[in-house]
Amino acid sequence: MPRPSGKARRRRGHIRQRGGSFQVLVYAGVDPLTGKDNYLTESTRDAKEAEKILTRLLSQVDEQRNARTKATLGAALQEWLRGHEAEESTLDGYRGYVRRTIEPALGHVPIAKVTPKTLEDLYADLRRCRARCRDGVPAVDHRTALEHECRTVRHKRRPGRPGASPHDCAEAGCVVVECPPHRCTPMSASSIRQVHWILSAVLGAAVRWEWIRSNPADVAKKPRQPTPQPEPPTAAEAARIIEAAWAGGDEQWGTLVWLVMVTGIRRAELLALRWSRVDFEAGVLTIRRNYVNGVEKDTKTHQVRRLALDPETVAVLAEHRERYAERVRALGEEPTPEAFVFSHRPTADRPMDPSAVTHRYGAMCAKLGIDSHLHALRHYSATELLTAGVDLRTVAGRLGHGGGGATTLRVYAAWVGEADRRAAEILGDRMRRPTSP
């Protein structure tokens, strides 16, 4: 077969000798990001090997297996963040992961050279140390990113006697402030999975943009998802918690704890709740919004759900509503349905602070000698329903879990097993074994 002329060969690819090596260049189209010609290049010191490389690179271009851009992963990350549609608070979280973890590790790597092994190595580094320190090399955990002295002494001075008068620091009790030696702290499994999700989304976008041909995150080994271990309070502990919440004389606090316990509502959903979402006649609570970082937004699953309320809970909320109305009228104003159900302000025009609610609940439980947190009341609601025999789909709906109950089953598998055992006992009790002839 006749060999193409040098001129025709150079239009698609050619070999040039540079000193003692041979550089192979193959034209691969125009870079969609920069608008410049994109070339695949490799070098070797063997002339025959250079011919093989040329054939392989030409085949990659013909089969469209080559990357169309030399852009780095960092550039792809910024493009993805610029166009990704999500709540601002969610985007802030993504930017934090990109700034602190992904860009320092892989931002400089050409996106075409990101492989499954590249991603798995990053996850392994993060499991060892979230700062990705060089293992075994002495380092320092600096207390600030600003310019500073790693070791300073805060001298104690006699009152009214400023100046560097000689003294014994140990006797005077001078304070030494210094940056400690580095200690490796693994990144949590959930954070590593979040890093993986961001990388997978960015690389998937790069495939859509035709920057690369395939997504390496699809075949990379995903970070392990730990099995959830919910620790709800027992029925006896729940009774003590409710009693303590009402005993302080703060009816609003007692109502808040009661509502979380009987509905399993999320903290952010609870604080975004307005009176217009409470239907006293139908006994229904409508969950539409979240309150996170001082901003109202959609619920976690971006879905509206309606929770049926028992008569006792309706009565508790009605009394709470009446107290709000009396307080507002005492100020010369009229109650409004858009007021928040739980607020420290007299007019209830702003919800409670999320951190304050969490800390108050934790302090209350600590006084009772109960190791619990606010989210554990959500676990309590779920486990009580499951062990009482309520079907999984109904429990998932009340909790706002997506996936038709898959999340509920994964988190509360132990309690689903208990409900299944009760179901078996019910059927067994209804059966009578025939006597043998």
C-alpha positions, 0 to 999 in steps of 0.5 A, a space after each residue: 500500500 503506497 505511503 501518504 506523502 509527507 505533506 498529506 501526512 502532516 495535515 493530520 499528524 507528523 513526527 519531528 526530531 528534537 535532539 535525541 528524541 522524536 516528538 509525535 503530534 496529531 491534530 485533534 480539532 479545535 479546543 472548544 474552550 480556548 478556540 486554539 488548535 488541539 494536538 495530541 503529543 507524545 515523545 520517545 527516543 525510538 524511531 520505530 516506536 514513534 511510528 507506532 505512537 503516531 498510528 495509535 494517536 491517529 486511531 484515537 482521533 478517528 474513533 473520537 476517543 481523545 479529549 477535545 480540550 487541554 483544560 484543567 479540572 480546575 477550569 471545569 470546576 469553575 465552569 460547572 459552579 458557574 452554571 449549576 442550578 441549586 440553592 445559594 446555600 448549597 452552592 456555598 457548600 460546593 464551593 467550600 469543598 472545591 476550594 479546600 479539597 478538590 482544587 488543591 489536589 487536582 485543580 492543576 491536572 488536565 481533565 483528559 488525564 483524570 482517571 479512576 485511579 486519580 480519583 481513588 488515590 484522592 479518596 485514599 488520601 482523604 481517609 488518611 488525612 483531610 489535609 492530605 499531608 505528606 505521610 511521615 514528613 513533619 508539619 505544623 497545623 497553623 492556627 491562622 492562614 494570615 502571616 504570623 509567628 508560630 510561637 509567641 508569649 503573652 507576658 503578664 504585666 503588673 497593673 499600670 506598669 507597661 513595658 518589657 520589665 524583666 520577670 520570670 514567665 513561669 512565676 508570672 504565669 505568662 501564656 505561651 501560644 504556638 502552632 501545634 505539630 500536625 496531627 492527621 485527621 481523617 475526613 468523614 465518610 460523608 464528606 468524601 462521598 460529597 467530594 465524589 459527587 461533585 467530581 462525578 457531576 463535573 466530569 459528567 458535565 465535561 462529557 456533555 460539553 464534549 470536553 472528554 469522551 467518558 466519565 472516570 467517576 462512573 467506574 471509580 470505586 465510590 467511597 464507602 457509605 457507613 451504615 447509619 446507627 440511629 440512637 433514638 431515646 427510649 419510650 421512658 426517656 422520651 416521656 422524661 424529655 417531654 415532661 422537662 420541656 413543659 416543666 420550665 414554664 415555657 409553653 412554646 418550648 414544650 410545644 416545639 419538643 412535642 411537635 418534633 417528637 410526634 411528627 419527626 419533622 426536620 429542624 429546618 422544616 420546623 423553624 420555617 413553619 408558618 401558621 398558614 401551613 397549619 389546618 386546624 379543622 382538617 388536622 393537617 400540617 403542610 411542610 413546604 419550606 426549610 430555614 437554613 443559614 438565615 434563608 428560607 428555601 425548598 425542602 430537602 427533597 424539593 417536595 411538599 408533604 402533608 402530615 396528619 395530626 392527632 387531636 391532642 397535637 391539634 389542641 396543643 398547637 391551638 393553645 400555642 396559636 392563641 398565646 401568639 394572638 394574645 401577645 400580638 394584640 397586646 402590642 396593638 396589632 393583629 395576628 397574621 397567618 404568615 407569622 412563624 409558629 416558633 419565634 422569640 420575637 413578639 410578632 413572630 416575624 422571624 423564626 428561632 435561631 437553629 443553633 439556639 434550639 439545638 443547644 437548648 435541647 442538648 442542655 436540657 437532655 444533659 441535665 436529665 442525664 440523657 445522651 440525646 440530640 434534637 435529631 434523635 427525636 426524628 429517629 424516635 418518631 420513625 422507630 415508634 411507628 415502625 415497631 408499632 407496625 406502620 408500613 414503611 411507605 407511610 413512615 417514609 412519607 411522614 419523614 420526607 424520605 425520597 426513593 419510596 422508602 429506600 432511605 428509611 429502610 437503610 437507616 431503620 433496618 433494625 426496627 423494620 426487622 422488629 416490625 416484621 417479627 411482630 407481623 410473623 407473630 400475629 399470623 402465627 397466633 392465628 394459625 392452629 397446627 393440626 394434630 397428628 393422626 
